């Protein structure tokens, strides 16, 4: 199972960090950009990061929209980056394109999870607030093609509580969303005890992560927003079980944009230093057995 592969890579590296490639053109450092097209410069930096961090990080999360906004060349670059990530040994998560209808979900599932695909990945990150229409089309591929999906139930942005933490009966809205996702997770449990259907929580919400981990022991938790001002490694630790399993933490711009506050040696050196720093911070609170 793909989610088993992710857990095994985390144990091998003793690192639950996920490199996130979801950048703006201005996030590409000049020392890695030869001044070609924005898409070419973007792709060159992403590929260089994948090579520089090989073996240090277990997984990479790639933003579909950041490549799509660069036009046709950006989409070609996306395919190249996804393939390189897989070849380099990362577990690959793709942030899905916008899905606002059942038809869009069906099309995305076929285009992304069919084999062969222009967008090869191990798992996909989806919104959950459209309801089951959003993720049902992906479930057959999870069962038959060894794929995973992670449904966003709680985000890390400052205004998220305005809607996601409202009461819905006796539950918070994001807890109700997690309950709904959990309905589809029970028949796809891997050897590490986690389902191919997982959820995404917020690094800014320690209590939320604690409750999600306790209530859904079979759901793998992706923790988003590590680089947000109201997030920290101690919060993130609440997503893990007592063995340090069952979760991974997405870096945001903490690694890929480390050059902006870096040593000046090189952008790749700064990314490596930031990756090690993130690992140390997380492992102050997590012991991965």
Phi, psi and omega in degrees: 000144183297319180295330173295320178299319178298314180297321179294322179293323177297316179295321182294317181274348187053038185215118179266016184277146178240122175292132180248123177249085181213069194248164170266157178306328180289349178274357179274121182288150183293333183286351178244359184249114182282006178078032175272223176279158177304321180294319180294318178295318179299311180297320180299317180291317179300316180295321179295320177297316180301318180290318184292331184257008179304130179084346179270324184240145183277338191210161176225141177245124188245128182273113180304314189293327182295329176280320181300325181292346177270004175088192183304321179294326177296322180291323174297321178294322178302312179301317180297316181294317179298318179295317180296321180300316179294317180296330183276353173102010178277149162283130192247122176248131177250123170292123186293153168296167182301130180234111184236010179204159177301322180296319178296322179294317179297318180295316180296318180300315181293316184289327186267320187262349178292160182237121002279159181231150173288345185235067184294129180203163178268329181213162181231144179255125186233156166286160181241351190277358168284343185096190186295339176303334183288320188245348179303319181297340181274341188297319177301326178289327175297319182285321192255338186242014176060046180246160178238156170227147179234117183263129181285121177246333179216128180256165188261356183295156189300325184270002182306319181299338182304328178239316190286341179252013173292154177282134174236090190070239179264003184242157167284154183302316182291334174290322176297321177297318179295321176304317183293315179299321184299335179300333186258007188260343194291336185260015182226052183268131180269186186290338177273359176091013182241146183278158172289347174258116180237184181227163178244126177243183189247131177294345179275351186244084182300314182293321177299313180297320179298316181291320179296317180296319182291318186280332185234070184295343182263357181263126174288137185250118167271128181259122185255152171086031180302328184268006178287150183301328183264018180245159175198170183295325180297319174303312185300329183300336180292346180278347186262154176276184186292345178263003184075025182251171168087010181203160173213153187242123181278136191280345188060228178265005186301326181261307186295333180251019180297336181299337182291335175237025190272191186281341185088358179292303174191158180295325181288322174299317179296322178295318178297317178297318180293322178296317178295320180295318178296318178300314180298317181297315180293320184282357168293334185244351183232133171247115184269112182266000000 
